[in-house]
Amino acid sequence: MLSIRLRRTGKKGQPTYRIVVTDERASIYGKYIEMLGTFNPQTKTVVLSNERTLVWLKNGAKPSNTVAKLLQKQKLGHPSIVVKKYKAVSKTELETQKAAEEKEKAEEAAKKEAAKATFEQQVEAEKAAAPKEDKLKEMAEESIKEEKAEEEAKPGKEVPIEDKVEEKAKEKKS
């Protein structure tokens, strides 16, 4: 993509610029396609070939922000001449923006917490709706344990010492 931009020339401390058409990706000091004019920032003089500039703008060359300002001062009218305005933001504006962002984050966090709470309530309601199965399973497991304990306690079979210790610990707890 082509761009119209400034290329610095002149001595140290005394800059002058060439207004050139170049590839957007090319180096500032590299080769350029065509020189359209010059700009001296000390005297604020602009020498520009208006016809050639319009030709390049019609061909799709985009001017840099500084060149767009210079073209506006030369009263060159073309839709691709757009000056971007950068506005400095004061500390109070920054603080209000940060406060607004923090408020939004707090609201989002509150919404997430509310959604999480409702989800947990739904899960608890589902668990409460189906407690019969859980109780049945618990009762079945208890009866299985009791039967195993009875079989082990029958004469002729020795109960391991570890099991006896566990049974005594259960009896003490209850």
N, C-alpha and C positions, 0 to 999 in steps of 0.2 A: 504494500500500500504506500502511496506517495504522500509526503508531507511537505508543507512549506514552513521552514523554520529559519532561525538565525544561526549564522556561523561566525564565530568570533575571529576578528583580525585586529591588527594594530599593535602598538607598543604596550609595554607593561605600564599600567596605570592610565593608558589612553586608548580604551577599547573603541573599535568600530565594528559593525556587524554587516555581513552580507545576508541578504534575504535570498535563500536558495530553495530549489525544489530538489528533494532527495528521497531515497527509499527510507521508510520509517525505521527499519532495522539497521541501517548503515550508521557508521560512526559519525559524530558531529564534525570531526576534522577529516573525514574520508571524502571520496569523490562525490560530486553532486551532478545532477542532470542539467540544471540551468540556473543561472543567477538572474534573479528578477529585479534586484535593486540593492540599496545600501541604507544603513541606519546609523547615525552618529548620536549616541545617547547624551553626549556633553552639550551639543548644540540643538538636540532634538530635531535634527533634519532627517527627512525621509525622502529618498530618491527611489521611485518605483515605476516599473513599466506596467501600467494599468491593463493594457490589452493582453500582454502575455500572462499576467496574473489571473485574469478572468478565464483565459483559455485553460490554464492548469486547474483552476477551480471547477470548471465545467467537466474536465476529464477525471475528476474525483480526488484531487489532492486536498488533504485536510490541513488547514493552517494550525500552528501551535497557538496557545493562548496569547502569548506576547505578540505574535504576528497578526492574530485576529484583531487585537487592540489597535495595532498600527494601520491595518486595512480599514477599520472603522473610522479612524481619524482621517484617512485619505478619502472617505466617503465612497468606498467601493462597496456596492450592494450585491450580495450573493447569499443564498440560503445556507451555504456551508460555513459561513463566517459566524461562529458562535463564540461569544466571550463567556467563559466560566467565571462566576463571581464567587470568590472565597471570602467568607465572613468570619471574622475573629469572634470567638465565643467568650463572653465574660465569665468570671468566676461564679457569679450568682446564677447565671444561666446553666453553667455546668452543674452546680449544686442542685438546682431544681430538676435537671435532667436525671441526675443520679438518684435523687429522691423518688422521682416517678418510676425509674427502673426498679429500684428496691421495692416500691409499693407493688408493682406488677409481679415481681418475683414472689413476694409474700402472699399475694392473692393466689398465684399458681400453686404455691406450696400448700395453702389452705385448701384449695380445691382437691389437690392430690390426697391430702390427709382425709378429707371428707369422703372421697371415693374409696380410699382404703378402709375407712371405718365401716362404710356401708357394705363393702365386699365382705369384711370379717363378720358383720352381722348376718349377712346372707348365708355364709358358711356355717355359722353357729345355728341358724334357724334350720338349715338342712340337717345338721347333726341332731338337733332336738327332734326333728320330725321322724328320724329313723333310729331312735335309741333302742328299740326292741331287739334289733339284730345284734347290737353290741352287747346288751345284757344277756341274750341267749348264748352268745359266744363265750362270755365270761363264765356263765353258769356251767356251760359244757366243759370248759377248761378246768374249772374247780372240781367238777365231778370226776373228770379223768384223773386229776392229781390225787383225789381221795381214794379212788379205786387202786391206783398204783401203790399208794401208801398202805392200804389194807393188804394187798397181795404180798408186799414186802414184809409186812408184820406177821404173816402167817407162820406157824411153827414149821421148822425144817429149812427155812430160808433165813440166812443171816442178813441183817440190815447193816450196810456200811456205816462206819463211825461218823463219817461226814454228814450223812443224812440224819443221824440221831442228833448231832450238834445243831443242825439247821432246824429240826423240829422243836428242840428245846428253846432256841432263840425265838421262834415264832410264838411259842407258848408264853414266854416272858413278855413279849410285846403286847399280847392281847390280854 
